[in-house]
Structures are given as C-alpha cells and as structure tokens.
Amino acid sequence: MSSHQIDILFLASLVGVTCALPGVFLILRRVALMSDAISHAILLGIVLAFFMVKSLSSPLLIVGAVLTGVLTVALTELLINTRKLKKDAAIGLVFPLLFSIGVILLSRFAGDVHLDTQCVLFGEIAFAPFNRLMIGNMDLGPQATWVVGGVLLINVTFISLFYKELKITTFDAGLAASLGFFPALINYIFTALVSVTAVGAFESVGSILVVALMIAPPAAAYLLTDRLFHMLLISAALGILSALGGYFMAQGLDASIAGSMATFSGIIFFLVFIFAPERGLMAKLIVRKYKKWDFASETLAVHLLQAEQAHAEENERVVKHMNEHMLWSDDYTSEAIVKGLKEGVLKKDGNKLSLTSYGREKAKNILSKE
Amino acid sequence: MNAHKHKNENETMPAIEVTDLTVAYREKPVLWDVDFQAPQRQLLAIVGPNGAGKSTLIKSILGILKPAAGRVLVMGKGYRPQSRYIGYVPQRGSVDWDFPTNVLDVVLMGRYGHLGWFRRPSKEDRSFAMECLEKVGMADFTNRQISQLSGGQQQRVFIARAFIQDAPIYLMDEPFAGVDATTEKSIIALLRELKTKGKTVVCVHHDLQTLKEYFDYVMLLNVRRVALGPVKDVLTQDNLRRAYGGRAAFLAGDKDEDGTQNSKEASSVES
C-alpha cells in the first residue's frame, strides 16, 4: 500500500468519525435535514471569506462557514415563527437561496481559482495527499488531514464538555430551561459545530456527501443500542467502517472515493436496518410471528376458561372440533394447540383439551385486564 | 424580634405570586392579566379547558416563556433557575421516550440543576436517584430502557426526577394524564407526602371529578383567571360555566365528553 493510499485512508476515517459524532445529536434532535441545509448554505460563507482573503487555507473560511450555518438556522426559525410555513418548507426555502447565491458568486467571480463548484459538491479526497502542509522543509502530511483532525478535536472537546447539557436539552428542553441550561443557546452552539464539521469535511467529500456521513452511521447506531454514550462510540466506528469500505469499493469499481464512502454508509445502514438484533426488520418479524402464536394460544386458553366457567358441554373441548368453535383453519388451529401445549398453557386428556393451572391463571389475568 | 417577624412573613407569603401576567403568542394573548397566588404547603390545581393557558402559566412562572407584561415572584423574589426553588414536571408527551437512555439516567437529569455546568453526577447523586426511584415504586426498573415503560411508569419516573430536584415548590403539568387508576392513586399519595413535608405543589389538572378529593386549592383559568380559592368555594356551577362556557353541567359529569368538548374549544381558540 502506497503512502498516498494510507494518507487517503487515514483522512477518510477521520472524516467518518468527525461527521458521525455531531450526527448523533442531529438524529436525536430530529433535525437530520438541517445538516443538508447547513452543509449547502455554508458555501456562501466560504466563498465570501475566500474573496476577502484570497486563500483557501485561511481560518476565516471556517468563520464564514459558521456564520452562514448559524444564519441558516436563524432564518429558518424566523420563517417558522411567522406560522405561515412548516419546518420542512422553511428549510427548503432558506438553504437553496444561500447556496445559490454562493454558486452565482463562485461562477461569476472566482474564475479559474481552485475553488470550483465540482470540488465543492463532490470533494476531492483523492487529491488530498498532494496538498501537503510544509513547515520549512518538514512534511507534516496532507493539509486536509490537519484541518479535519482539528475539527474532530473541536467536536470531541465540545461533546465531552457539554455532554450532560447536550443530553438534557435534547431529551427535555423544557426541564433544561427550568434548570437554567439555555436550550436555544446550546442549539446555536451545536449548529456552529455542525457548520464547522461540514466545512472541515467538504474539501474531502463535498457538501452533498457529507450529509450521508453525518446521518447514516448515527441512524444505524440508533438501531443498535439504547445508551447515548454507546451510540456515539458505535457511530464513530461505523463512520470509520464507511470510510474504509468506501475506499476499497472505489478501488474495485474505479469510481469516486467520496461517492463510494457515502454509498457504503448507506449499505451499512440497510444491513443494520434489516439485521439489528432487537430493532431490525428481521427481529421485528420474528417477534411478530412469535406473538401471533402467543395470541392464538391465549385465545384458546380464554375460550377454554369461558367453557369451564359456563360448564359447557364436553363437546366444546374436543380437539377435533376446536377449529369449528374458533372458526379457524385446521392448520392454524393445530399450530395454536401445539404452541399452547408447548407453553404449558393447555393439556390434552385423550381427545379433549383442558387448561393447566398455569393456563387458567393466565386466561384469568387476560380477562381481568379487559 | 425583627428576625422573628421576618420568619413569620416568610411562612405566610405565597410560594408563588403572579401579578398582572399577560403572555401572548404573536400579539394573541394566551393569558390575559392573570393574578395568581399559590399558598405555601398546599396542593393546588390549575383547571380549565384546552387552550386556557395552563401550561403557559407554568412555563411563564419558570421563565421558559417571556411574558408580555406582569410579574412573577417565587418565595418573594424574581425567579432564577439558580435559586432551585422549583421542581418542574413537564407533560409526559413533551419528551421523546425513544431517546437512548435508561430510567436512572432520566432521574439523574433532575440533579443537573444542582450540578451546574460541566460537572457530572456523582455516586451520591446516583444513590439519591435510587432512593427517589424506590419512593415511586420504580426501583426494579433502574436500568430499563425508557421506551419499554408504560405511561404510568413514565409518569412515576418523572415524579422521581422531580423528587431528586429537592425543591420547596413543585410545578407539574398534567401528572395524571394517561395513567391508570392505580398509578393515579399512588401519585396523589406521593403529592400528599410532599405536602406533609412542607412542600407546595401546583398541578395542571383535567379531571373535575377528582378535584375535591385530591386538591386543597384550585384556580379556574380560561385565558383570564375565573376563580381562585379553596376547592369547595370555587367549584360552583356558576364558576364552571364561566370557565368552560355553558357546558359545565355535563363537563362535571363525564370525562369523555370533557375531552371532545375541550378539543373543540381548542380549535376555536387557535383559528
């Protein structure tokens, strides 16, 4: 493996983790779409800052990005507060406006500079190793790695310092406000964090694909755990997995690295969506099937209890006639009986069914709940 | 001598005193010039139709909403969260119960006000949280994921979270909403226990039938204050009619009618 490949793999993994961490709170705050809005709108801030300093590596670009990110959220909330628009419409109005102003400025004035729309939209992680950070004659590695590493450091610092505050304002903003934590303030700081993340990552993966990396790994992690801290760790791990998997997929297909990373994060999400142990589609189907037979055997138990209490004819309890009483198909009836016998709810004396004492208790419980 | 007099004043002053409070959403008043005093060491209910401004009043007392006019005093002073005078129990439906956390963690959130910024809950906070969970009968659910709780259990967790705030005053937004009869009885027992410990409890309440049994004081609210005082004095047909607008007779009779009637009222307020 060449050193360029290692540079790219390392940078891609950094991007994966950096995006996944704030993504967790985007998912939990139900503002996933906001990442899309912010990552686009910051283009305007970047372009304006670029015109002021005429350099792509100035920290002023990040300041510009943060300001437009916060502006996006503020304008969106302003529109929502007029009560003439719903949130999705407000987001859909604000960010294309800011983004398109950025696109116009870029195409009209930036001319032949390095900052072109193609690069902004799709990034160019493959070229990252060629743009190196040099101090004197010392090669410190790709410049993008330092930028993304810096952003990761900011994210980790912010989330660990304000972990408790982020948690309470996300879960219960009302209580948070009553305890003196300012949910609105935290929200704006968090918005700034998302903006910094987007601007840090966009050089590598572009402003569209960064959204995939912010949303897919946390969305998958959400299905795998029920602890916030674990969700952060799993998201970070899945972010790295998306980066590595995406890179090798790109190699195999001879395709865009950023595109492959985003695709791979989507593949991971769908695998988790289907196979997650408790919340996955398969697990849900299995539980539902299990519950179906549970319900069938419970229905039988209730029927037998009613028959018992009404001192009904023996006929009501004959195995062969059970399908007629219940108006069930033969197969369904025999499955239900098998299930009931296995669970110890029913017992069979010759050709008649009756309740075990456990089954009688269970049936009584079910009826008393009605 | 002076100090003694001061102490007496402290004991007789209202726990919460709201004067001329007007709260508006976009120039449409939700509360109009409301005066409200909650006497100390009593259970007080705020009752009124949907859209009457009950939750708004509670949020304004807590400073979560900014009033257009008027003043709020808590134990004789302007309210600051740092004073930790008030423990707040929001509506159960106002939070996301699919949030990835467990019961103990939710209760510990009630401690965050004491911790302030940056500090994390300590071992003592944890054992205090366990105590509070025991008190509400939820000690067996400490590590349970919150999405697996029933409505009544969620409400108990919220009450435990209020206990851990260890405040002299509690504001609870519909603590009985959507809980079964057994839970309702145990919650009211807990509120009475708070009262005997000298706490003041103010609840937004919906059920006129249980009002007399559960509460000492009641405020009838419908954007304006309709009446405030001991339950038996306030709960007159006339007052109810003024609060609910002519439908008081069957409101007091049937819970379900109450619900449908209220939603109608709410839509007419919003349109």
Interface residues (C-beta under 8 A of the other chain):
Chain A: L28 R30 N81 R83 L161 F162 Y163 K164 E165 K167 I168 T170 F171 D172 G174 L175 A176 A177 S178 L179 G180 F181 Y222 T225 D226 R227 L228 H230 M231
Chain B: R26 K59 L62 G63 I64 R80 P81 Q82 I86 Y88 P90 S94 V95 D96 F99 P100 T101 N102 V106 M109 G110 Y112 G113 L115 W117 F118 R119 R120 P121 Q145 S147 R161
